[in-house]
Amino acid sequence: MLKIQEIREIIKLVDNSSVDEFSYEHEGSKIELKKNTGSAHGAGIVQAEVSQPAQQAVQQAPAPVQTEAAAPAPAEEKKSEAASTDDANLHKITSPMVGTFYASSSPDSDAYVKVGSKVDDSSVVCIVEAMKLFNEIEAEVKGEIVEILVKDGQLVEYGQPLFLVKPE
């Protein structure tokens, strides 16, 4: 059986490649990925299905993963054009999975980072919980947190930007 991290890596590879469909089957487990690229503004959708033998499926099968990039509304296009020139030199920390975003390790704790916090490439910036597994997300770049794009407890998609970091 593939580990969840291996499945995530396969999803990333298919999403960033020109492959439209991918299927993998091993020892009764099957992964099928299909990418639809015909939506507006070149936005793509990656759908993943993982199937396993019945006795394992209840405990281990991840839910279908679906990512979609939404087109901005016409009123927001002008604002996003101005912001994109500012955002061009900012690094986006994105969610490596579908799950729930948590800014701190527990409800009683302070957030890992705030706007203005200095981070390095191994600094933990948040937790994304998926299937009762709490995954620490690292900054991957040295710099300063400029903006937090999601709220504590919010559901996030694979590849969704979580933070904007001004690299040093």
Secondary structure as UniProt FT lines:
FT   HELIX           4..15
FT   STRAND          21..26
FT   TURN            27..28
FT   STRAND          29..36
FT   HELIX           40..42
FT   STRAND          45..51
FT   HELIX           54..60
FT   STRAND          65..68
FT   HELIX           74..87
FT   TURN            88..89
FT   STRAND          91..94
FT   STRAND          99..102
FT   TURN            107..108
FT   TURN            115..116
FT   STRAND          118..119
FT   TURN            121..122
FT   STRAND          124..130
FT   TURN            131..132
FT   STRAND          133..138
FT   STRAND          143..148
FT   TURN            152..153
FT   STRAND          155..156
FT   TURN            158..159
FT   STRAND          161..167
//
